[in-house]
């Protein structure tokens, strides 16, 4: 139970789950915006977040985006410490923009984590994203999902940002975990002014829905490439929050 909670939290701290192209498949204007946003190679980006458990600092997490045309390598790192426990992990994801799907898809990722347990996991996805092969601590498993592409959490974070730019309001994802395909839904609840280290920012409030046992809210700011600048996650004994404290392109 501890291991599953840890892996789920590790994923959620880097991104949200859920985003469908259903709202945009019949909207040519939205597709135009999505295509336009990746016509020029974005700069490399690094986002650093302070993370808290019930208001107490437990460490930081970082995301780096390394772009080459319409492909990007995303590295996510978490380094946490609470009481006598230290835990964290790293995931590197290979992501590309699919003209056919009109969305970002995962091609592969590699995850390592340590603390409550040790995870050494690789994942590879086929061309349309409906099939994946997972090797987790030496054990090989194949997954198939004809209902939609399977993606990892780094791809989810990137696609949510892209969806907000194109005006999408409903989000649905099939996310690859270490032992399953998780199905999540989120909704855009509006735009709010929030307080951050960088002052007051206008941000989109995105909230998880169809899950009665948890509350997960994240705010995405247009000023920071429509990326996440604040989040809150509550489930049973978990009470996690965090906020952006550093943003760089010069690395």
C-alpha positions in Angstrom: 0.0 0.0 0.0 2.8 2.5 0.8 4.5 1.8 -2.5 1.4 2.3 -4.5 0.6 5.6 -2.8 4.2 6.7 -3.3 4.2 6.0 -7.0 0.8 7.6 -7.5 1.9 10.7 -5.6 5.2 10.8 -7.5 3.3 10.9 -10.8 0.7 13.4 -9.6 3.3 15.9 -8.3 4.7 16.3 -11.8 1.5 16.7 -13.7 -2.2 16.2 -13.9 -4.0 13.3 -15.4 -6.5 13.6 -18.1 -7.0 15.3 -21.4 -8.9 14.3 -24.5 -8.9 15.7 -28.0 -12.7 15.1 -28.1 -13.4 18.8 -27.7 -11.0 19.8 -30.5 -11.4 17.1 -33.1 -14.3 19.0 -34.7 -12.9 22.5 -34.1 -10.6 23.6 -36.9 -9.8 26.9 -35.1 -8.5 25.0 -32.0 -6.4 22.7 -34.1 -5.0 25.7 -35.9 -3.9 27.2 -32.6 -2.4 23.9 -31.4 -0.4 23.5 -34.7 0.8 27.1 -34.6 2.1 26.8 -31.1 4.7 24.2 -32.1 5.7 25.5 -35.5 8.7 27.3 -33.8 11.0 25.3 -31.6 10.4 26.5 -28.0 13.4 27.3 -25.8 14.7 24.8 -23.3 12.8 25.4 -20.0 13.4 24.5 -16.3 10.6 24.7 -13.7 11.4 24.3 -9.9 8.7 23.8 -7.3 8.8 23.9 -3.5 6.7 21.0 -2.1 4.9 20.9 1.3 3.1 18.3 3.4 0.5 20.0 5.6 2.4 23.2 5.3 5.8 21.8 6.2 8.5 21.9 3.6 9.5 18.4 2.4 11.7 19.3 -0.6 11.6 20.2 -4.3 10.7 18.8 -7.7 12.0 20.0 -11.1 11.0 19.6 -14.7 13.3 20.3 -17.6 12.2 20.5 -21.3 14.9 20.0 -24.0 13.4 20.7 -27.4 14.5 19.6 -30.9 11.8 20.7 -33.5 8.5 19.0 -32.5 10.2 16.5 -30.2 11.1 17.1 -26.6 12.9 15.2 -23.9 11.4 15.9 -20.5 13.3 15.2 -17.2 11.4 15.2 -13.9 13.2 15.0 -10.6 11.8 14.8 -7.1 13.9 15.0 -3.9 11.9 14.8 -0.7 12.6 14.3 3.0 10.1 13.9 5.9 11.0 13.0 9.5 13.6 10.2 9.1 12.7 9.2 5.5 14.3 10.4 2.3 12.7 9.5 -1.0 12.5 10.7 -4.6 13.0 9.7 -8.2 13.6 10.7 -11.7 11.8 10.1 -15.0 13.0 10.9 -18.5 10.3 10.9 -21.2 10.7 11.0 -25.0 7.7 12.9 -26.4 6.7 14.0 -29.9 3.9 16.0 -31.6 1.7 13.7 -33.7 0.1 15.3 -36.7 -2.3 12.4 -37.0 -3.5 12.6 -33.4 -3.1 16.4 -33.2 -1.6 16.0 -29.7 1.6 15.1 -27.9 2.4 11.4 -27.5 4.9 9.4 -25.5 7.4 7.3 -27.4 9.3 6.0 -24.3 10.2 6.8 -20.8 12.6 5.6 -18.1 11.8 5.9 -14.4 14.0 5.3 -11.3 12.8 5.9 -7.7 14.0 5.1 -4.3 12.9 5.5 -0.7 10.0 3.3 0.4 10.9 1.0 -2.5 13.2 0.9 -5.5 11.7 1.1 -9.0 13.7 0.7 -12.2 11.2 0.9 -15.0 11.2 1.4 -18.8 8.3 1.9 -21.1 8.0 1.9 -24.9 4.9 2.9 -26.9 3.9 2.0 -30.5 3.4 4.6 -33.2 -0.3 5.3 -32.4 0.1 5.0 -28.7 -2.4 2.3 -28.1 0.1 -0.3 -27.1 2.9 -0.3 -24.5 5.6 -2.6 -23.2 6.7 -2.1 -19.6 9.7 -3.6 -17.9 9.5 -2.9 -14.2 12.3 -4.3 -12.0 13.0 -6.9 -14.7 9.3 -8.0 -15.1 7.9 -7.5 -18.7 4.2 -6.6 -19.2 2.3 -5.6 -22.3 -0.7 -3.2 -22.3 -3.3 -2.3 -24.9 -5.9 0.4 -24.9 -8.0 0.8 -28.1 -10.0 3.6 -26.6 -7.1 6.1 -26.9 -3.4 6.7 -26.7 -1.5 5.7 -23.5 0.8 8.5 -22.3 3.0 9.2 -19.3 2.7 12.0 -16.8 5.3 14.3 -18.5 3.3 14.1 -21.7 0.1 14.8 -19.8 1.6 18.0 -18.3 2.7 19.2 -21.8 -0.6 18.3 -23.4 -2.7 20.1 -20.7 -0.6 23.2 -21.4 -1.3 22.9 -25.1 -5.0 22.3 -24.6 -5.4 25.4 -22.4 -3.8 27.5 -25.2 -6.4 26.2 -27.7 -9.3 26.8 -25.4 -10.1 23.2 -24.2 -12.1 22.8 -21.0 -12.6 19.1 -20.5 -9.6 16.7 -20.1 -9.3 13.0 -20.3 -6.1 10.8 -20.2 -5.1 7.2 -20.2 -1.9 7.2 -18.2 0.6 4.4 -18.0 1.5 3.5 -14.4 3.9 0.8 -13.2 1.2 -1.8 -13.1 -1.9 -0.5 -14.9 -3.5 2.1 -17.2 -5.1 4.8 -15.1 -8.1 6.7 -16.5 -8.5 10.3 -15.2 -10.8 13.3 -15.9 -10.2 17.0 -15.3 -12.2 20.1 -15.9 -11.3 23.7 -16.4 -13.1 25.6 -13.6 -12.2 29.1 -14.6 -9.6 31.7 -14.4 -8.4 33.2 -11.1 -5.8 35.6 -9.7 -3.5 33.7 -7.4 -0.5 34.8 -5.2 2.8 33.3 -6.1 6.5 34.0 -5.5 6.4 36.1 -8.7 3.5 38.2 -7.4 -0.1 37.9 -8.4 -0.7 35.9 -11.6 -3.8 35.2 -13.7 -4.1 31.4 -13.9 -6.4 28.7 -15.1 -7.8 26.5 -12.4 -8.0 22.8 -13.4 -9.6 20.3 -11.1 -9.8 16.5 -11.0 -13.4 15.2 -11.3 -15.1 11.8 -11.0 -12.9 10.9 -8.0 -14.8 11.3 -4.7 -11.9 10.1 -2.5 -9.5 13.0 -3.4 -9.1 16.6 -4.3 -6.6 17.6 -6.8 -6.4 21.2 -8.1 -3.7 22.8 -10.2 -3.3 26.4 -11.6 -1.6 27.0 -15.0 -0.4 30.5 -15.8 -0.2 31.9 -19.4 2.7 34.1 -18.2 4.7 30.9 -17.7 3.9 29.1 -21.0 0.6 27.9 -19.6 2.6 25.6 -17.2 1.6 24.6 -13.7 2.5 27.3 -11.1 0.6 26.0 -8.1 -1.1 22.7 -7.0 -3.0 21.1 -4.0 -3.6 17.4 -3.5 -5.6 15.8 -0.6 -6.4 12.2 -0.2 -6.9 10.4 3.1 -3.7 11.2 5.1 -2.1 13.0 2.2 -2.1 16.8 2.2 0.4 18.0 -0.4 0.8 21.4 -1.9 3.4 23.2 -3.9 4.3 26.2 -6.0 6.7 27.4 -8.6 9.8 29.1 -7.2 12.2 29.3 -10.1 11.9 29.4 -13.9 14.9 29.4 -16.3 15.6 29.1 -20.0 19.3 29.9 -19.8 20.8 26.4 -19.2 
